[in-house]
């Protein structure tokens, strides 16, 4: 039995991830805090215990009464389930819907009921209707995660027990349970390139040849981003988010270069270049701090007012962010935190260099997003939840404990809906397989496009012909099923006759008397010279090089 100081330490986020329906009730579930640090294969989720009675096959609550000992005492017992395999499967499928990107990695064995420390039950009607009966034990303690517990009611005789067995169905069982958690508040803040493009940072730096920027100037340029994110997300400590966001961006732009190596070209490609040069910051720092006479200390001048645009001085001047007096090392450390390197020469602060981050705003494309996680952890706490069980509201067995075939069918329907969004009914796809393999796809709603009648009661095209696409290509149009074109074009055969001009006329077109024709009986004039021949018919192929496939039509 778990003792009060033996905590079942479950660290969950402060707000539930979601809920799932089981046995006509909704059950909340949470994810463990350290999920984000682990591979999704190792993530864990917890859900509220069920508190549902054991039900027999005839949909009746499994209640049993029997005699105990020889003194006539009877006991009536029934079991309350805190968890079932079917509930875990339902919870797992719901978790996968909430975590759709990681669903393929999340394991079914990663979803558990909350480990309950103890359960306390009461049946208020029992003490009024059956004062001679009593609950044998109304407090149940668990040393490990439990799936069920059994309520036992003791009656003085058989008559009371059997009557109670019937009447108990009209009673309400009240329960309370507790478990130990840490007080966790976790906030996930995510912004995309769309948010960033509306910021002062993107507007001022986009399209410019800015390669170097001081981290404190970058902080100022993030103003609109942080305001928008603060507005759209619940952040426990909004003042901390800007620093988190800055760290995320600086991690992207992690190339840091010292101004001591800068030439004029680099200075020209620096944001706020005129206010970031060491001599300008030297002047400002010596107005901000004065050396205490005869001491190695520096005093902050409260009357200081910066003329530069450098975010550093706004930060240092902000109320509560600066002390009155600094030692040499303390002031060096303060400035070093803002990437400013200084030395002390007598009563003067001399800036040797500043460190600038090399940036490129084009790093942020349409797929860019940045995630900031904020977590606050408090002491361990014993949480108590209350509820009740109405035994007269019996739900069908298959609703409480849906069998696996029902769940498989449900999953298939969900997958089918997803596939229909991707490949709608009526789509035609080329299938690179045998005719026999294509025939087997009919059971999945794919029919061969060869003009056959579709025989599928589940299809909206049932009893309609599939298009006949044998020896055909597909061509786009505003309507479907227009037919045209041919595999080849035939050229018919023709008879061609040729003759010599003038000889077929009664009057010769040539005047040269020597142009005569020798016939069988001598030389003749005016006879035509003619010849004829046949050019045979032929087919011209009009199909480009091709590879055959079997077209199949999605019918459901």
MARFI-341860 format. One line per 4 residues: for each residue x, y, z of C-alpha. Coordinates in nm, 3 decimals, always signed. Each point is the difference from the previous one (the first is absolute). Example, Ala and Ser with C-alpha at 12.3 -4.5 7.8 and 13.67 -1.06 7.14 Angstrom:
MARFI-341860
+1.230/-0.450/+0.780  +0.137/+0.344/-0.066;
This chain:
MARFI-341860
+0.000/+0.000/+0.000  +0.140/+0.338/-0.101  +0.078/+0.230/+0.286  -0.075/+0.371/-0.006;
+0.364/+0.091/-0.062  +0.047/-0.256/-0.278  -0.112/+0.221/-0.286  -0.106/-0.137/-0.335;
+0.172/+0.284/-0.182  -0.171/+0.074/-0.331  +0.110/+0.325/-0.158  -0.270/+0.120/-0.240;
-0.067/+0.332/-0.167  -0.231/+0.245/+0.173  -0.278/-0.026/-0.261  -0.136/-0.312/-0.161;
+0.108/-0.088/-0.352  -0.348/-0.110/-0.099  -0.278/-0.248/+0.073  -0.149/-0.317/-0.146;
-0.345/-0.157/+0.019  -0.040/-0.345/+0.152  -0.315/-0.162/+0.134  -0.200/+0.320/-0.067;
+0.235/+0.200/+0.223  +0.286/+0.236/-0.072  +0.341/-0.068/+0.153  +0.273/+0.262/+0.012;
+0.361/-0.087/-0.068  +0.333/+0.173/+0.047  +0.349/-0.043/-0.134  +0.300/-0.029/+0.227;
+0.213/+0.310/+0.032  +0.326/-0.151/-0.121  -0.149/-0.129/-0.326  +0.151/+0.291/-0.191;
+0.350/-0.111/+0.102  -0.049/-0.357/-0.117  -0.043/-0.184/-0.325  -0.376/-0.038/-0.073;
+0.049/-0.377/+0.028  +0.063/+0.058/+0.372  -0.279/+0.253/+0.066  -0.261/-0.075/+0.267;
-0.360/+0.113/+0.045  -0.240/-0.045/+0.293  -0.378/+0.009/+0.013  -0.266/+0.012/+0.271;
-0.110/-0.338/+0.144  -0.327/-0.135/-0.141  -0.205/-0.086/+0.312  -0.244/-0.222/-0.188;
-0.166/-0.318/+0.137  +0.072/-0.346/-0.136  -0.277/-0.099/-0.240  -0.109/-0.352/-0.097;
-0.081/-0.115/-0.353  -0.371/+0.068/+0.056  +0.085/+0.367/+0.068  -0.070/-0.038/+0.371;
+0.241/+0.108/+0.273  +0.199/-0.296/+0.130  -0.123/-0.014/+0.362  +0.042/-0.312/+0.213;
-0.148/-0.072/+0.344  +0.104/-0.301/+0.206  +0.001/-0.116/+0.366  +0.310/+0.045/+0.215;
+0.059/-0.232/+0.298  -0.267/-0.170/+0.212  -0.156/+0.301/+0.165  -0.230/+0.079/-0.294;
+0.201/+0.303/-0.120  -0.005/+0.070/-0.373  +0.224/+0.214/-0.218  -0.088/+0.174/-0.325;
+0.297/+0.086/-0.224  +0.049/+0.178/-0.332  +0.311/+0.121/-0.177  +0.082/+0.353/-0.119;
+0.244/+0.027/-0.291  +0.258/+0.277/+0.001  +0.149/-0.104/-0.331  -0.053/-0.250/-0.284;
+0.201/-0.099/-0.309  -0.271/+0.149/-0.222  +0.018/+0.332/+0.184  +0.375/+0.008/-0.055;
-0.048/-0.062/-0.372  -0.259/+0.278/-0.022  +0.226/+0.238/+0.192  +0.295/-0.092/-0.222;
-0.192/+0.074/-0.320  -0.112/+0.334/+0.144  +0.356/+0.092/+0.100  +0.113/-0.075/-0.356;
-0.262/+0.238/-0.137  +0.122/+0.278/+0.227  +0.365/-0.079/-0.079  -0.050/-0.071/-0.370;
+0.356/+0.091/-0.104  +0.154/-0.250/+0.244  -0.283/-0.257/-0.015  +0.205/-0.256/-0.193;
+0.261/-0.002/+0.279  -0.222/+0.005/+0.311  -0.033/-0.351/+0.145  -0.332/-0.151/+0.120;
+0.181/-0.103/+0.319  +0.071/+0.369/+0.077  -0.358/+0.078/+0.107  -0.100/-0.084/+0.360;
-0.269/+0.076/+0.253  +0.104/+0.236/+0.280  +0.164/-0.198/+0.284  -0.243/+0.049/+0.287;
+0.132/+0.020/+0.355  -0.335/-0.073/+0.163  -0.375/-0.003/-0.064  -0.272/+0.079/+0.253;
-0.360/-0.100/-0.072  -0.339/+0.057/+0.162  -0.362/-0.106/-0.073  -0.218/+0.260/+0.180;
-0.330/-0.184/-0.068  +0.129/-0.317/+0.164  +0.000/+0.137/+0.355  -0.361/+0.119/-0.032;
-0.156/-0.292/-0.189  +0.206/-0.281/+0.150  +0.128/+0.112/+0.341  +0.090/-0.359/+0.088;
+0.234/-0.030/-0.300  +0.342/+0.157/-0.018  +0.281/+0.051/-0.249  +0.275/-0.234/+0.111;
+0.280/+0.238/-0.104  -0.052/+0.344/-0.152  +0.370/+0.093/-0.034  +0.220/-0.173/-0.257;
+0.376/+0.055/-0.005  +0.229/-0.108/-0.284  +0.375/-0.058/+0.004  +0.012/-0.006/-0.382;
-0.219/+0.095/-0.290  -0.332/-0.185/+0.036  -0.255/-0.101/-0.265  -0.297/-0.070/+0.228;
-0.132/-0.026/+0.355  -0.294/-0.188/+0.150  -0.269/+0.151/+0.224  -0.135/-0.244/+0.258;
-0.320/+0.064/+0.199  -0.072/-0.222/+0.302  -0.364/-0.079/+0.092  -0.130/-0.183/+0.313;
-0.200/-0.261/-0.196  -0.088/-0.140/-0.341  -0.325/+0.194/-0.039  +0.172/+0.333/+0.055;
+0.286/-0.092/-0.235  -0.226/-0.109/-0.289  -0.225/+0.303/+0.035  +0.303/+0.225/+0.019;
+0.141/-0.163/-0.313  -0.302/+0.125/-0.196  -0.027/+0.341/+0.165  +0.369/+0.082/-0.030;
-0.056/+0.065/-0.372  -0.206/+0.307/+0.091  +0.268/+0.143/+0.227  +0.284/+0.239/-0.073;
+0.354/-0.075/+0.106  +0.209/+0.304/+0.086  +0.377/-0.020/-0.028  +0.309/+0.211/+0.041;
+0.354/-0.091/-0.096  +0.335/+0.165/+0.022  +0.341/-0.016/-0.159  +0.319/+0.196/+0.042;
+0.128/+0.239/-0.264  +0.236/+0.290/-0.017  -0.152/+0.340/-0.048  +0.091/+0.062/-0.363;
-0.076/+0.289/-0.228  +0.129/-0.042/-0.350  -0.053/+0.234/-0.290  +0.082/-0.074/-0.361;
+0.043/+0.307/-0.216  +0.046/-0.039/-0.371  +0.021/+0.268/-0.266  +0.058/-0.034/-0.370;
+0.157/+0.205/-0.278  -0.340/+0.166/-0.051  +0.020/+0.155/+0.346  +0.365/+0.088/-0.042;
-0.063/+0.178/-0.331  -0.233/+0.243/+0.177  +0.264/+0.093/+0.256  +0.225/+0.304/+0.015;
+0.293/-0.238/-0.027  -0.105/-0.132/-0.340  -0.119/+0.338/-0.133  +0.325/+0.181/+0.082;
+0.243/-0.274/-0.098  -0.174/-0.170/-0.293  +0.156/+0.080/-0.335  +0.294/+0.187/+0.150;
+0.363/-0.104/-0.001  +0.003/-0.018/+0.380  +0.242/-0.268/+0.111  +0.087/+0.106/+0.356;
-0.220/+0.109/+0.291  +0.046/+0.042/+0.374  -0.209/-0.237/+0.214  -0.161/+0.290/+0.188;
-0.109/+0.165/-0.325  -0.144/-0.333/-0.102  -0.195/-0.006/+0.326  -0.161/+0.334/-0.085;
-0.087/-0.112/-0.351  -0.194/-0.298/+0.136  -0.261/+0.219/+0.162  -0.294/-0.070/-0.232;
+0.068/-0.374/-0.007  -0.011/-0.029/+0.379  -0.312/+0.214/+0.027  -0.184/-0.215/-0.253;
+0.108/-0.324/+0.159  -0.087/+0.129/+0.348  -0.345/+0.088/-0.134  -0.059/-0.338/-0.165;
+0.144/-0.227/+0.267  -0.032/-0.036/+0.375  +0.344/+0.068/+0.145  +0.042/-0.006/+0.376;
+0.290/+0.245/-0.007  -0.021/+0.208/-0.320  +0.303/+0.206/+0.099  +0.214/-0.313/-0.036;
-0.115/-0.088/-0.349  +0.200/+0.269/-0.180  +0.324/-0.143/+0.138  -0.108/-0.352/-0.100;
-0.083/+0.118/-0.350  +0.328/+0.191/-0.025  +0.195/-0.310/+0.098  -0.182/-0.202/-0.267;
+0.085/+0.254/-0.270  +0.359/+0.043/+0.111  +0.036/-0.376/-0.015  -0.086/+0.022/-0.370;
+0.240/+0.290/-0.049  +0.281/-0.145/+0.207  +0.291/+0.148/-0.197  +0.145/+0.266/+0.235;
+0.275/+0.236/-0.106  +0.192/+0.261/+0.196  -0.001/+0.360/-0.119  +0.378/+0.008/+0.051;
+0.032/-0.182/-0.333  -0.241/+0.231/-0.184  +0.101/+0.206/-0.301  -0.214/+0.269/-0.157;
-0.181/-0.249/-0.223  -0.116/-0.204/+0.301  -0.106/+0.313/+0.184  -0.213/+0.100/-0.299;
-0.182/-0.332/+0.021  -0.084/+0.043/+0.372  -0.338/+0.103/+0.136  +0.025/+0.325/+0.204;
+0.365/+0.020/-0.107  +0.041/+0.365/+0.104  -0.104/-0.076/+0.358  +0.184/-0.329/+0.042;
+0.359/+0.105/-0.061  +0.223/-0.039/+0.308  +0.079/+0.372/+0.026  -0.372/+0.089/+0.006;
-0.076/-0.259/+0.270  +0.312/+0.112/+0.194  -0.142/+0.354/+0.013  -0.340/-0.126/+0.116;
+0.141/-0.230/+0.269  +0.213/+0.275/+0.150  -0.310/+0.216/+0.030  -0.193/-0.290/+0.151;
+0.267/-0.098/+0.259  +0.245/+0.201/+0.206  +0.295/-0.139/+0.193  -0.026/+0.039/+0.374;
+0.297/+0.210/+0.121  +0.283/-0.206/+0.159  -0.192/-0.325/-0.057  -0.012/-0.275/-0.262;
-0.375/+0.050/-0.032  -0.232/+0.154/-0.258  -0.318/+0.189/+0.085  -0.301/+0.012/-0.229;
-0.113/+0.355/-0.083  -0.377/+0.009/+0.044  -0.026/+0.316/-0.212  +0.143/-0.179/-0.303;
-0.205/+0.023/-0.321  +0.123/-0.189/-0.306  +0.012/+0.167/-0.340  +0.076/-0.322/-0.188;
-0.237/-0.258/-0.143  +0.179/-0.292/+0.159  -0.238/-0.224/+0.195  +0.277/-0.062/+0.254;
-0.047/+0.339/+0.165  -0.377/-0.033/+0.021  +0.053/-0.336/+0.167  +0.257/+0.129/+0.248;
-0.200/+0.312/+0.078  -0.324/-0.183/+0.067  -0.116/+0.031/+0.359  +0.111/-0.293/+0.211;
+0.246/-0.137/-0.254  +0.307/+0.177/+0.126  +0.170/+0.044/+0.334  +0.137/+0.323/+0.142;
+0.369/-0.104/+0.025  +0.212/-0.258/-0.185  +0.349/-0.128/+0.052  +0.234/-0.015/-0.299;
-0.076/-0.369/-0.045  -0.371/+0.046/+0.065  -0.032/+0.269/-0.268  +0.207/-0.205/-0.245;
-0.229/-0.298/+0.059  -0.314/+0.211/-0.047  +0.122/+0.140/-0.331  +0.134/-0.334/-0.113;
-0.351/-0.144/+0.039  -0.096/+0.245/-0.273  +0.298/-0.092/-0.218  +0.194/+0.318/+0.078;
+0.371/-0.044/+0.086  +0.156/+0.281/+0.207  +0.322/+0.093/+0.179  +0.057/+0.269/+0.263;
+0.255/+0.273/-0.053  +0.011/+0.213/+0.313  -0.342/+0.160/+0.040  -0.110/-0.090/-0.349;
-0.183/-0.303/-0.140  +0.143/-0.094/-0.339  -0.201/-0.225/-0.229  +0.235/-0.235/-0.183;
-0.259/-0.181/-0.210  -0.358/-0.116/-0.020  -0.123/-0.337/-0.121  -0.257/+0.002/-0.277;
-0.216/-0.282/-0.128  +0.018/-0.070/-0.372  -0.355/-0.037/-0.126  -0.191/-0.060/-0.320;
-0.372/+0.063/+0.007  -0.042/-0.224/-0.304  +0.071/-0.295/+0.232  -0.370/+0.016/+0.074;
-0.196/-0.165/-0.278  -0.365/-0.104/-0.015  +0.069/-0.317/+0.201  +0.173/+0.176/+0.288;
-0.149/-0.015/+0.346  +0.143/+0.047/+0.346  -0.122/-0.178/+0.310  +0.046/+0.132/+0.352;
-0.076/-0.223/+0.300  -0.054/+0.156/+0.340  -0.030/-0.224/+0.306  -0.049/+0.078/+0.369;
+0.013/-0.282/+0.253  -0.134/+0.020/+0.352  +0.000/-0.243/+0.295  -0.164/-0.342/-0.002;
-0.373/+0.017/+0.059  -0.270/-0.251/+0.086  -0.283/+0.058/-0.250  -0.352/-0.121/+0.080;
-0.275/-0.057/-0.257  -0.361/-0.090/+0.076  -0.279/-0.169/-0.197  -0.292/-0.239/+0.018;
-0.126/-0.321/-0.162  -0.368/-0.039/-0.088  -0.048/-0.376/-0.013  -0.347/+0.024/-0.157;
+0.146/+0.149/-0.319  +0.116/-0.325/-0.157  +0.159/+0.045/-0.340  +0.027/-0.279/-0.260;
+0.297/-0.227/+0.040  +0.139/+0.084/-0.342  -0.005/+0.372/+0.089  +0.189/-0.048/+0.324;
+0.238/-0.252/-0.144  +0.008/+0.040/-0.379  +0.158/-0.303/-0.163  +0.308/+0.023/-0.216;
-0.189/-0.055/-0.327  -0.207/+0.310/+0.070  +0.313/+0.201/+0.066  +0.167/-0.131/-0.316;
-0.308/+0.094/-0.202  +0.006/+0.346/+0.154  +0.366/+0.046/-0.084  -0.058/-0.117/-0.355;
-0.281/+0.252/-0.042  +0.225/+0.277/+0.127  +0.278/-0.105/-0.236  -0.252/-0.019/-0.285;
-0.114/+0.357/+0.071  +0.361/+0.119/-0.007  +0.070/-0.183/-0.326  -0.315/+0.145/-0.158;
+0.130/+0.346/+0.080  +0.326/-0.087/-0.177  -0.138/-0.213/-0.289  -0.368/+0.088/-0.063;
-0.252/-0.242/-0.151  +0.019/+0.021/-0.378  +0.379/+0.022/-0.012  +0.175/-0.198/-0.273;
+0.350/-0.131/+0.066  +0.246/-0.198/-0.212  +0.065/-0.343/+0.155  +0.331/-0.167/-0.090;
-0.088/-0.363/+0.064  -0.158/-0.304/-0.155  -0.364/-0.022/-0.102  -0.056/-0.259/+0.276;
+0.147/+0.236/+0.261  -0.221/+0.282/-0.126  -0.308/-0.225/+0.025  +0.076/-0.059/+0.369;
-0.032/+0.372/+0.071  -0.378/-0.011/-0.055  -0.049/-0.094/+0.367  +0.168/+0.330/+0.091;
-0.216/+0.209/-0.232  +0.232/+0.018/-0.303  -0.140/-0.121/-0.334  +0.182/-0.056/-0.329;
-0.084/+0.261/-0.265  -0.099/-0.235/-0.283  -0.367/+0.089/-0.042  -0.134/-0.264/+0.241;
-0.309/+0.061/+0.215  +0.094/+0.080/+0.361  -0.162/-0.252/+0.234  +0.059/+0.144/+0.347;
-0.297/+0.090/+0.229  +0.232/+0.215/+0.214  +0.090/+0.218/-0.300  -0.189/+0.307/-0.113;
+0.080/-0.122/-0.356  -0.163/-0.340/+0.051  -0.159/-0.137/-0.324  +0.176/+0.271/-0.204;
+0.266/-0.076/-0.261  +0.364/+0.075/+0.067  +0.166/+0.202/-0.278  +0.169/-0.213/-0.265;
+0.358/+0.123/-0.002  +0.160/-0.290/-0.186  +0.234/+0.147/-0.263  -0.089/+0.355/+0.110;
+0.175/+0.298/+0.154  -0.165/+0.242/+0.247  -0.055/+0.363/-0.105  -0.128/+0.283/+0.218;
-0.332/+0.170/-0.084  -0.286/+0.183/+0.172  -0.213/-0.316/-0.014  +0.081/-0.368/+0.030;
-0.038/-0.303/-0.228  +0.045/+0.177/-0.333  +0.163/-0.235/-0.251  +0.222/+0.087/-0.295;
+0.325/-0.060/-0.182  +0.138/-0.320/-0.155  +0.308/-0.218/+0.022  +0.088/+0.073/-0.370;
-0.108/+0.196/-0.310  -0.064/-0.185/-0.331  +0.095/+0.149/-0.341  -0.206/-0.152/-0.288;
+0.166/-0.132/-0.322  -0.020/+0.222/-0.317  +0.058/-0.042/-0.377  +0.245/+0.251/-0.148;
+0.003/+0.076/-0.377  +0.269/+0.206/-0.179  +0.024/+0.116/-0.363  +0.205/+0.227/-0.226;
-0.163/+0.338/-0.057  -0.137/+0.042/-0.351  -0.003/-0.357/-0.119  -0.347/-0.077/+0.117;
-0.148/+0.300/-0.180  -0.112/-0.002/-0.363  +0.226/+0.296/-0.060  +0.364/-0.046/+0.088;
+0.130/+0.253/+0.244  +0.348/-0.036/-0.138  +0.086/+0.133/-0.348  +0.321/-0.191/-0.045;
-0.077/-0.251/-0.281  +0.265/-0.231/+0.133  -0.205/-0.076/+0.308  -0.175/-0.311/-0.125;
-0.079/-0.335/+0.149  +0.095/-0.328/-0.164  -0.292/-0.238/-0.004  -0.016/-0.363/-0.121;
-0.067/+0.110/-0.360  +0.231/+0.300/-0.014  +0.030/+0.355/+0.126  -0.318/+0.167/+0.113;
-0.086/+0.342/+0.124  -0.257/+0.121/+0.257  -0.010/-0.324/+0.201  -0.013/+0.052/+0.384;
+0.280/-0.123/+0.227  -0.158/-0.123/+0.330  +0.105/-0.211/+0.303  -0.181/-0.105/+0.323;
+0.080/-0.174/+0.338  -0.151/-0.078/+0.345  +0.124/+0.138/+0.338  -0.119/-0.264/+0.256;
-0.186/+0.090/+0.328  +0.192/+0.003/+0.331  -0.046/+0.081/+0.377  +0.194/+0.273/+0.181;
+0.058/-0.073/+0.381  -0.098/+0.305/+0.210  +0.077/-0.142/+0.348  +0.320/+0.117/+0.177;
+0.224/-0.257/+0.176  -0.193/-0.159/+0.284  -0.003/-0.256/+0.284  -0.328/-0.175/+0.071;
-0.173/-0.003/+0.341  -0.344/-0.103/+0.122  -0.219/+0.296/+0.092  -0.211/-0.052/+0.314;
-0.292/+0.212/+0.127  -0.070/+0.078/+0.369  -0.368/-0.074/+0.051  -0.042/+0.038/+0.380;
